[in-house]
Amino acid sequence: MDTARDTDIIALYNSINRDPDYLEGPKDQLFFETPLHRAASEGHTRLALEILRLKPSLGKNLNLHGLSPLDMALRNNHTATVKGLIRYDPELIRVQGRGGITPLHYVVEMEIIDLLTRFLLECPSSINDLTVRQETAVHIAVRKRKSTAFEVLLGWIMRT
């Protein structure tokens, strides 16, 4: 019932009614800002989840800056949106953006420990993802001198 009264979601469906290709984006562009990017970057969690439900492939799209919608939510500190997106599709943690950086690599670099542990629990295989520099999250923790993140990653590796 809340969704039926959510003005953002009503506006989304009105946009789709006016333009059935609203969620598609330009056909001739590989990288573009989607409505999911905007919703995630602004922290509109329910709207982002509705868009992702309607068109799951948008979660893997990169914008002109090489960022996924999950990246946008992370960089704008919208933790509730981040958690909602990965609860819906844990594989979004593995989407490689600019330089092959995944959201897991980013939370290691920024040493956001609560999201690091959640990402590892939600998508354990993400620990093996490599950047274009052939670095895993562990490499990034060492190179950036993120000792707490390194301890979490090492503990995870030993545990699994």
Secondary structure, DSSP 8 states (H G I E B T S, - for coil): -HHHH-HHHHHHHHHHHH-TTTTT--TT-SS---HHHHHHHHT-HHHHHHHHHH-GGGGG---TTS--HHHHHHHTT-HHHHHHHHHH-GGGGG---GGG--HHHHHHHHT-HHHHHHHHHH-GGGGG---TT---HHHHHHHTT-HHHHHHHHHHHHH-
